[in-house]
């Protein structure tokens, strides 16, 4: 087995003012009738994933840098490498591994990056490691699982955009053009001139490859976001969307707006929940049809979390640690992903899951807000506050639709542990107990509009203390 290393990119979440672009008309290239639609998602029984399974990637201590479940949930395709903290990029040291869960056997099958399973689980497509990490193109390799052999290559595909399967077709990019490859024959799917000259786009395909999400991750909300239809050959710019996630199976799409969530289903129906997405991560349910979300953006990688349902119902699934590339296998027996190593190697984390009894939602939730001098109820540096400050704070909370059960104040001594962004310049935080049903509104609403007509999630946080700082319970 050859030794390997890789560069693993982290996830950056930008915060900024809401800038709503004008609508852009979809560009239609071709029209093809859609395929058969999968059945709607079934309600998910609560599960807990708390039994860790020890996995070693090879006898020389490989680190994991990516993971993807096979469609039948019995295997994991992994990106593996040997950890080198300051080592150079070496193409031959980027490996594709297959872990069979029942035996915990790990096979090193080829040199490559970013494995993606075909819909029937018989093949993988992955990127050939280019000679230069920053190379704009590299080959895509199609690998047959049964014969353990490379069966085809797609030459000179773009390296900065995602690839995937649509039935027997491999979808990939050449410059700004999305193409489909089948048995050595390429056909054009659609062209997106907006991609020309840019390398900051992120593309994620749905499980069946019939839809894709394209985002330009500027540090503003909403981002510049497009919904791609690979059957119709069309692209639609989505206005007001600051998060989009394609389903792991089928091609439903989850969309987060400032004040609500949407599921665009395959049959054309749109389901909506009148609550914002305040979480930073979306993990699809074991059947790949229901989005499960972290309850707020302050849940970070490496921390335990109870995931909530699309409608905000809490405690749908409990995972012991939030991972990169997180996913459940088919059937919900296992949960896996990559624990980022930081200054050390990254590792594959694999947990066995079990069904649990439903946990009732707590009656209240406590949130903390930073205080700044522009609020009439805020404390001064010496801790003094105007007479009736509780009533003034209560008024501002009710103005944005919150109904506090209790209002208090907590001192935030240096380092200001309550305060990340924004800071607490006067050294105090407002402690507010609210009905649990108002949790999402509490996370996403400021006390004051930062600027006229831009009352928004994360509005001008650099200048205003308008978001809660963390959840206490």
N, C-alpha and C positions, 0 to 999 in steps of 0.2 A: 504494500500500500504506500502510495506516495504521500509525502508530507504536504500540508496545505496551509494557506492563510487567506484572509479575506478582509475587505473593508466593509463595515456594517454601518449603514446610515441610520441615525436616530430620527425620531419624529419631532418636528418643531410645530408648535401651535401659535400662530400670531394673533395678536389682539389689537384692534384699532377701531376707527370710526366707521360707521355704516355709510357706504357710497353705493347707491343703487344705479346701475347703468341702464341706458335705454334698451328697449326690446330689440332683438335681432331676429329676423325671419329665418325659419329653418331652411336649409339648402337641401333639396331632394335630388338624388342622383338616379336611383333606380327604385322600383317598387316590386317586392317579392311577397307573396302571401305568407303570413306567419305560420310557424309550425304548431303542432298540437299543444294545448295549454296544460300545464300541470295542475293538480288539484290544489284548492286553497289550503293554507296552513291550518293544522289542527291545534287546539289548545295544548300548551306544554305543561306537563307536570313539573313541580319544583324539583330541582336536583342540587346536590352538593358534590363537589369534586374535592375530596380531602384525603385520598389515599395515594401518596406519591410512589411512583415506580422508578427505581434507579435504572438509568440508561447510560452506558458508556459508548461513545462513538469511536470504536476502533481501539486497537491496543497501543496507540501512541497518543491517546488523549485529544482527539479532535474536538473542536468547538462547533456548535451549531449556529448557523446564521440565517436560516430560513426553514419553514416547515409547511407541509401541505398534506392533508389526509387524502387517501384514495377514496373513490366514490363508495366502495363497500365498507369503508371504515376499518380495514384490517391492516393497512400499511401507512407509513408516513414517508413521503419523499422529503429529503432534507438537503439543504445546502450546508456543507461541512468544510472546515478548515482547521489548520493548526494555528493556534494563537501566537501572534508575534506583536508585542505592544508597539514597537516602532519599526517593524520589519517592512521591507519593500513589497510591492505588489508583484506576485509571481504567478503567471497564468496557470502553470501546471499544478499549482497548489490550491486551486478552486475545485471542489469535489461535489459530485452528486451522490447521495447515499439513499438507500432504501432500508427502512426499519420495519420488520415484520413484528407486530405487537405481540402476537401469541407466544413467540419464542424469544423475542428481544434480539433476534439476529440482525446485524447491520451489515449491509453489502455496499462496498464502494464500487459504483458502476461506471463512472466516467468523469472526465474533467468538465466542469460547467457551472452555471449559476441559475438560480431562480426556477426550480422545476414546477411544471404545471401538468396535472393529470388530464387525460382525455376523459370524455363523459362515461365511457364504459370501463375505464381503469386499465385498459390493455396497453396504453402507451403513455409516455411522458414527452413533453417538449421542454427543452431548456436551452439556455444561451451558452454557446461556446465562449469560454473565457478569452477575451481579446488580448492581443499582445500588449496593448496599452490600455490601462483602466479607463482613460478618457476617450478612447476610440469611438467615433460616431456610429460605427457599424460593426457587426459581428455575425457569425453564422448561428442559425437556430438548428438544434439537433433533435430529430425524432427518434425515440428509443423504444424498442419493443420489450415489454416486461417478460413475456413467456420465453422468448429466445435469448434474452439478455444481450441484445445486439442493437447497434445503431442501424436504422433502416433507411434514413433519408436525411438530407440537409437542405436548409433554405439559406442561400448565400446572401451576405451583406444586408441583413435586416437592421433596422435602426435600434440602437442600444438604449436610448433614453425613454422609450415608451413601452407600455406593457404589451404582452402577447397572450393568446389564449386559444381555446378550442371552440368551434361551432359545429357540432356533429363531427364529420370527417375532415372539416376544414381547420387549418391552423390560421388564425388571424394575427397579422403582424403589420409593422409600419415600414414604409420607405419614405423618408422625409415626411411630408405632410399627408401622404396617402396611406389609407388603411387598405390592406390587400388580404386576399384569402388564397391559401395554398392547399392543393389537394392532388396527391399522386404526381407531383412534379409540375402541375399546371397552376399558374397564378392568374387570378382575376381581381379587378379593381372593385372595392366596396364603396368607398367614398373618399373625397379629398377635402381637407380642412386647411384653407389658406392661413387661418389664424395661427397655425403651428409653425409657419415659415419663419426662420430666424430665431426661434425660441427653443430652449432646452429645459425649461422649468415646468413643463406639463406633467401631470400624473394621470395615467389611464388605468382603470380597473374594469375588467370584463365580468359580466354576470356568469353564473354557473353554466348556462347553456350557450353563452357567447352571443346571444341575440341582442343584448344591450351592453352598453359600456358607459362609464362615468369618466368625464375628462375635467380636470380642475387645473387652474393655474394658482398655485398656493401663495398668492400675495398675502402680506400680513394685514389684511383687512377682511371684514365680514360684511356682506357676503362675498365669497370668492367669485372669480370668473369661472363659471361652471357650464358644461354642456352635457346633454343627454344624447348619446349616439345610438341609433337603431341600425344594426349591421344587416338586418334582413331588408329593410326598406332603403338602406343607403342614405340615411338622413341624419342631420345634426341639428339639435335645438338648443339655443342658449336659454338657460334658466335664470330668470330674474328674481332676486331676493332669496336665493338658496345659498346657505353657508355650509351645508354638509350634504353629500350625496353618497349613497352606498348601494352597490348592486348586490342582489341576493346571491347566496352561495349555490342555490339550485333554482332552475327556472330563470326568469329575467324580470322579476319584480324589482322595483327600485324604492329605496327609502330616501326621503328628502326631508331636511330640517330647515324650517324657516324661522324667522325671528319670534313668531308667536304660536307656531303650530308645527306638527309633524304630519307627513304624508307617506302613504304606501301606494305606489302606482302599480297595480296588479296586471297580470298578463291579459286578462279579459277586458281591459279598459277601465275597470272600476278604480276609483280613488278612495282610499280610506284615510280619514283625518282624525287626529287627536289634538284638541285645543290646548296644547302645552308645548313650550319650547324644548329643544334638546339642550340641556345644560351639561351633559356629559361629554367627555372627550373621546370615548371609545365605543364602537359598535361591534358586537360579536353575534354572529348568526346562530340561531337555535340548531339542534342536531339535524332537523329535517331541512335546514337551509332556507326556511321560508319566513321566519319571524326574527326581526332585529331585537337583540337584547342589549341594553345600554348601561354604562356606568352612570350612577345617579347625579354626578356633578363633575365639572372639569378638574376639580382638585384631587380626584382619585388618579394617582400616577402609576406608571409602570413599577412593578415590584410590590405593590400593596394589595392586601386582600379586598374583595369587593363583593357585594350582593348586587346582581344585575337586575334591572327592571324591564318590564315589558313595554311594547309600543304604546299602550294606553297609560303608562305610568304606574301600572301595578308593580309593587315592590317584591323583592325576594324570589324572583323566578329561578335564578341559579346563583349559587354561591361558589366562587372560585378562590383558592387560597392565595393566588398571586396573579396580578394582571400582567400579561406577557405580550411581547411582540409576536405578530403572526398568530394570534390566539384563535382557536377553533375547537369545536366539539366534533367527534366522529359521528358517522351515521348511527343512529340509535341512542346516542348520548351516553355511551359506556365510558368514554375517555375524553379528557380535555388536554390539549397540548399547545405548546408555543415555545418561544425563545426568551429566556431570561437574559437581558442585556448585561454584559459583564462590566461595562465602564472601564476601569483600569485593569480589569482581569478578563479572562476568556468568557465568552457567552456560552450558554448551555441549553440543551433541550430539556424542557420540563414536561413530564408526562404524569397525569393523575387519573385514577379510576374514579368514576362518578356513581352516585346512587340516588334514588328517588327519596324525597323527604316530604314530610307533612307541610302543608302550606302554613306560612308564618303570617299572622295578621299584621297589618301596617301599624306602626306606632301612632299614638294619638297626636303627638306634637313633634316638631323639629326645631332645633335651635341653630340660628345662624348669627354670624358676626359681620358687622360692617365697619369699615374704617370711618373716622371722623375727620372733618376738615373745617376750616374756619368759616366757610361760606354757609354752613348749615346753622340756622339760628338757635338750634338746641344743643350744639356741640360744646364740649368742655374746653376750657382754656388750658394753657400749659400747666397752670398750678392746680388743675383739677376742678376749679369752680365752674358752675354752669348757671345759666339764667334761671330765674324762678319759673316753674312750670315747664321745664325742658322735656319732661316725659310726655306731656300733652302735645308739645310741638312736634316731637319725634313721632308720636302716634298719628298725628294729622298727616305727616308726610308719608308714612307707611300706608295709611288708608287711601291716600290720594292715588297710589300706584296699585291698589287692589289687594293690599295685605291687611290682615285683621289680627294684630298682635294680642297674645294672651298675657304676655309679660315683657316688660322693657327694663333693661338694666345697662350697666356700663362696666367695662373691665379695663384695667390699665395695661398697656402694652409696653413694657419696659424694653430697653435695648438688650439684645437685638430684637427688633420689633417682630415677635414671633407670629403675631396675627397678620402681619402685613407683608405681602410680597409685592404684587402690583394691584392696586396703588399703595403708596406708603400711608402711614398714619402720622401726619406731621405734628399733631398735638399729643401723641402718646396714648390715645384712648381708642377703644373700640366699642361699638354699640352691640349689646347682647339682646337678641330678640327671640322670644319663644312664639311660634306660630302653629296653627293647625297643619298637620302633616299634608293635607290636600293642597296647601299653598306653597309647598316646598319649591316647585319649579319656578313659580313666579318670584319667589323670594330670591332664588339664585340669579335670575335674569333681569331683574328690574332695578333701575337706579332710583334714588330719591328725587333727583332733579334731572331735567333735560340738560344735556351738556351744551347743545346748540339747538336753535329752533329747528323743528321738523326732523331731527335726527335722534329721537328717543329710541335707543337701540341697545342690544346686547353689546357689552364691552365698549360703550360709547366714550371716546376720549378718556380712557382710563389713566393716561399719563397726567392729566390735569385734574381729574375729579375722582373722588372716592365713592364709586357708585356700585360696586359689586361686592357681594359677601365674600368673606375671606376664607372660611372653611366651615365644615359642618361639625357640630360638636357631638351629635348623637345620631 
